[in-house]
Amino acid sequence: MPPSTAHRIDVHHHHTPPPYLAALTARNVTGPVRDWTPDKSIADMDAAGVATALTSITTPALRFLDEAGARRVARECNEYSARLVADSRGRFGMFAAMPMPSVEGTLREIGYALDTLKADGIALLTSYGDKWLGDPTFTPVLEELNRRRAVVYTHPTTADCCGRLIPDVPESVIEWGTDTTRTIASLVFSGAAARLHDLTLIFSHGGGTLPFLTERFLRLPLANPQLAARVPNGVEHELKRFYYDTAQAAHPYALASLTKLVAVSHIVFGSDFPYRSAAEHAKGLMDHGFQAGDLRAIERDNALRLMPRLKA
């Protein structure tokens, strides 16, 4: 589909900037696609009517580097991504990489990414080692992002607890959806979600296992007054104000549950490129039978409300 007629905005689109590729290769880290190019991204976008893709690096992000290395590679990746955005005439946006779990380094990179590079948002993993995003260690990061009213895209990963649990079953199959749910639980039940109401959070893959476990989340504070005090507006209120992308969730099993949990206004289009294609996600959403206005909201309008710059 020609760019002039494209309309979708893909919030879950991975790239592999050259500085990131160099760091992965030097340390023989497996995982992220090595042969990514901007042209490959654009070809996938054009085939599915994607006007703009928000780029992000995928897991393991920068966890495999020491603090100094993570700061350096985060800066180099973000500067590369900003140039890509500038040169692309609207085809790319960016969720900036962070040197987490370094809090000081991340606070510094947030300022540079948002103020100097004009990033559309910040990318975080769902966990770092054995800590999820609601852990007090990360409170300064979340408070700064809340102060800036930032959009934060989260991508799942494998926590220290849970690698290589089932022979022949990759961690991406079970653990990543579960880790998304764990980080949502940590944000809600720590009280961070209720306190940081100006922070916009996007959770990948339809919220992982959250929709199925929602009843358990809702019942938990009923038996624990201490937890109840941390969610003064109720658990359901917090879950419904988060955003959820459709990457690897544009199918009836996930959508049936997700659309019972949240309004269409809080679902955004994601493809998980290059691991999956935008075209198959567009087809999955169309096949689900959404009304035309709801489909347009998922594929474009909800993202524009979060990131108005993309209208241009």
Buried (B, 14 or more C-beta within 10 A) or exposed (E): BEBEEBEBBBBBBBBBBEBBBEBBEEEEBEEBBEEBEBEBBBEBBBEBBBBBBBBBBBBBBBBBBEEEBBBBBBBBBBBBBBEBBEEBEEBBBBBBBBBBBBBEBBBBBBEBBBEEBBBBBBBBBBBBEEBBBBBEBBBEBBBBBBEBEBBBBBBBBBBEEBEEEEEEEEBBEBBBBBBBBBBBBBBBBBBBBBBBEEBBBBBBBBBBBBBBBBEEBBEBBEEEEEBBEBBEEEBBBBBBBBBBBBBBBBBEEBBEBBBEBBEBBBBBBBBBBBBBBBBBBBEBBEEBEBEEEBBBBBBBBBBBEBBEEBEE
